[in-house]
Amino acid sequence: MEQVPLGDFRVHEVVRVRFNEIDGQNIVFNGNYLVYADIGVTEYFRALGEGQPGPYFHQYGTDIREVRCEIDYHAPARLDERITIAARISRFGRDHFTLHCAIFRGEERLTDIEIRYQHIDRDSGQPTPLPGSFIAEVRRFESRTPVQD
């Protein structure tokens, strides 16, 4: 997974680690990084004009579903720390895209998360090509051009 610098992510959301997010070691429980990534996904689509990906894709009669997730843990976050959730679309395929979220404490990288979303027809549930207008919009928005498979 490419370790993109914080400045190359267009979307940043700062949150504070809450008590219910830590484990017995007083660090963020590993599964909560997926919750943070979901915040990144929401804020990414909010930056594109929708607060959730569902309404964004419903205009095309389609939807997306998560089909793969990969997490690299670099350092733990702790109670009451302010962390930055950064999000960007890093890759496009014919009928899927990858959203890369990275979690930072200041400039220190804590976690990298890649989530692959399959673009599907809402009626059949079958994969369908990504709309060209979505790809074009993301390319205009991103400061670092997503890779095309």
N, C-alpha and C positions, 0 to 999 in steps of 0.2 A: 504494500500500500504506500503510495507516494506521500511523503510528509510535506505537504504544501504549507508555506508560511501563513501565519494569521492574516497578514495584510492582503493575501490573494483570495480570501473569502469575502464575498460581497455582503453576506448576511452574518450579523453578530448579535447575540442575545445574551445579556448578563443575568445570571441567577445566583442566588445564595444557597449553599448546601444546607438543607433542613435536617432536623433531628431524625425524622422518619426515613431518611435516605441513607443513613449510616448503619453499619453492622457492628458486631461485637468487637471488632478491631478498631472501632472509631474512625473508619474510613467509609467512603461511599460504597455501598453494596454493588457488586459488579452488574447486576441486572438493571440497576437504576440508570446506567449509562444509556440504555435503550430508551428510557423515558426522556432523558436529555436529548437524544437524537430525534425523538418525535417532536420535541419543542423546535429543534432546528428545521425539521421538515415543514412544520406549520409556519414558522417565520419566513422560510424561503418562499412558500407559496403566497404568503401575505405580501411579500415584497414584489411578487409578480402580479398582485392585484386581487388575490383570493386568500382567505385565511386557512383554507384546507385544500388539499389536492383534489378531493372528491368534486366539489363544485367547479373547480377549474376544468376537469376532464368531462364533466357531465355536459358541458356545452357541445362536445363532440359525440355524445351518446356512448361514451366509454368510461372506463375507470382504471384504476391501477391496483395491484396487489403486491405486497412484499413477497419476494421469492427467495431472497438470500440476504444474509447479514454476516459481516465479518468485523470483529473488534480486535484492535491491538491496544493493550493497556501498557502505558509507559510509566505513569506515576499516579498515586492515589490523590483524590480530593478529600478534604476533611470538613467536619462540621463548621458551619458559619463562614466558610471561605466563599469569596465571590469568584465564580468561574464564568468563562465566556464559551458559549456554544456557537460554533461557526459552521456554516453550511454552504455547500456549492454543489451544482451538478457537474460531475467529473467525466461522465462517459455516456454516449448514446449508442444503442444498437438499433436494429430495424424496428423492434417492437418492445424495447425496454430501455431504461436509463438507470444510472447509478448516482445516488446522492451521497456525497462524502460529508460527514460531520466530524469535526475535531473539537475536543474540549481543551481549553487552555486555562491556566492560572497565571494571569499576566501574560508573559511571552512563553512560559513553560508549557510544553505540550503534555497533556495528561493521557489523552485517549484519541484514537482514530477509529471511526466507524464508517464502513461502506455498506449501504443498503441498496440492493438491486430491486427495482420495481418493474413488474411486467405490465404492459399496457394491454387492456382487455376490452372486448366488446361487452357492454353491460347486459345485453340480452343472452348471448350464448356463453359468455365467460371465456371465450377463446382469445388467444393472443391476436392482436391487430396492430398494424404499423402505427408508429407514433405520428401524430399530425405534424406536417412540415412547419406550420405556423408556431407550434410549441417549440420545436427545435430552433427556429429562427429567433423567437423571443428570448430563449435562454442564451443563445449565442450573443445577442445584443446586450443582455444583462450582465453576463459573466465578464470578469476582467481577465480570466484565464480560460481560453477556449477549451471546451470539453472534447475529449478524444472521441472520434467516430469509429465504431467497430466495422 
